[in-house]
Structure formats: C-alpha cells, structure tokens
C-alpha cells in the first residue's frame, strides 16, 4: 500500500503594512521551500522569529512623530 509522505512545504507569506489609515501590501519575492523535517521548527520557532525581526526593522526605520 502506498503511503502519503510530506516532502516539503512551500510558504508564500503575504504581509501588509497597516498604519491605521492605509494598508499597503509588502512584496515577498520568492516562496520559501521548507523540507518536511524542518517544518515543525520553522512554523513554531523560525517563522515567528523572522516576523518579529521584520517588525523590529520596520519600527527602527519609522520616522519619529
């Protein structure tokens, strides 16, 4: 009997910048290919860490009000 096996997950995040008045999509150039063995760590640790780093970069580039 054939077994279904996960080989990889292709992630194409879609983000927007929301300043409270406008929403602008942030382009993500290429999908990210995650080997199946790395998926649990990617989804629970690496991706949230990357999103936090992106947000910190955006915050640091924001003009002072």
C-alpha positions in Angstrom: 0.0 0.0 0.0 1.3 3.5 -0.9 2.0 5.9 1.9 1.4 9.6 1.7 4.6 11.4 2.8 5.2 15.1 3.3 8.3 16.1 1.4 8.3 19.9 1.7 6.1 22.9 2.4 6.2 25.9 0.2 5.5 29.1 2.1 4.4 32.3 0.4 3.7 34.8 3.2 1.6 37.8 2.4 2.1 40.8 4.7 0.6 44.3 4.7 1.8 47.5 6.4 -1.2 49.0 8.3 -0.6 52.5 9.6 -4.2 52.9 10.8 -5.2 54.8 7.7 -3.8 52.9 4.8 -2.9 49.3 4.1 0.0 48.5 1.7 1.0 45.0 0.7 4.6 44.2 1.3 6.0 42.2 -1.5 7.7 38.9 -0.6 9.8 38.0 -3.6 10.1 34.2 -3.5 8.3 31.4 -1.8 10.3 29.7 0.9 10.8 25.9 0.5 10.9 24.2 3.9 11.9 20.5 4.0 9.3 18.4 5.8 11.7 17.5 8.6 12.2 21.2 9.3 8.5 22.2 9.2 7.7 21.9 12.9 10.7 24.1 13.9 10.1 26.5 11.0 6.4 27.0 11.8 6.7 27.3 15.6 10.1 29.0 16.1 11.8 30.3 12.9 8.9 32.0 11.2 7.7 33.8 14.3 11.3 34.9 15.0 11.7 36.2 11.4 8.4 38.1 11.6 9.5 39.7 14.9 12.8 40.7 13.2 10.9 42.2 10.2 8.7 44.2 12.5 11.7 45.5 14.5 13.3 46.6 11.3 10.2 48.4 10.2 9.9 50.0 13.7 13.6 51.2 13.5 13.0 52.8 10.1 9.8 54.6 11.1 10.1 58.3 11.4 9.6 59.8 14.8 6.2 61.5 15.4 
